[in-house]
């Protein structure tokens, strides 16, 4: 999500105490109690069916990506690496990438606490540093011996995560979305040693996210074994971050505070997509800003941005039909605000889709400028109104 700067985790914690119900029953007897009950009812499906479900799918996808890159390495060692092997890994990258982008409306909690967001999603790629690393026999030997443990602890964020792997799977000069080209089979051995280690690190980071939310006992046996082998199973996974939201425990003093966190996560990613991911290159006056392009090698920028907006939709509307969701509450209180939010979300996806890919060649287009306003101003404004409504 972030470029190569420190990640700031923002927690929107309200200091509102809960009012006890009369007679020890669960029937709300004041407006504050009714609000808390309503917020409680939407937090559980949000956590279970949006947050944890997305992270579970992300973890599954990165395991499959690692296996595909492992196959590439094994075939390279045997002299039988094919274009089909590379395309298979690239397809898994796209799948994993989508689930990550669909998670960016909830980058609070473990993603920020453990710096997982910048660890796996920093850009642009530190290409000069990568070239130096690949030519350093001593460090490459350490990477071959220690894999993810070495790269995760000793390499900078610009050498890790989705975009380092992307660079190693796609032709670096791709310019035609209708005919995306992949890396040639002419890898060097250090390139594939490095790619395999970085992919392993990406996989483990996503499994930490899933286990941190769901609780270590609620991830698959295969994933627990991977975390144990990497000695990552001793993070604070016992109950899972999900329990804090679902039970209004610290850092959440109330269910309203948890819902405020939900909305703030949506505001943060809407602002970043409109004003940073699109806005920085759209308004660039420096070479650094012009090169601030997410997923440029796979020509996946526009899909990334749209999936970020879909992550807001899932948080606000629920991921499953029939789930209680924040939209239900806002619609009951202020039907016009709910309608405007839904419309702003749809308008944002359409405005982003109108930008031609490759984004790098069209970042200063009128379509991109329009998307900056539609997402970075219009959508952010309506989400801030919802935050105010929740806080009443």
Order of alpha helices (4+ residues) and beta strands (2+ residues): alpha-alpha-alpha-alpha-alpha-alpha-alpha-alpha-alpha-alpha-alpha-alpha-alpha-alpha-alpha-alpha-alpha-alpha-alpha-alpha-alpha
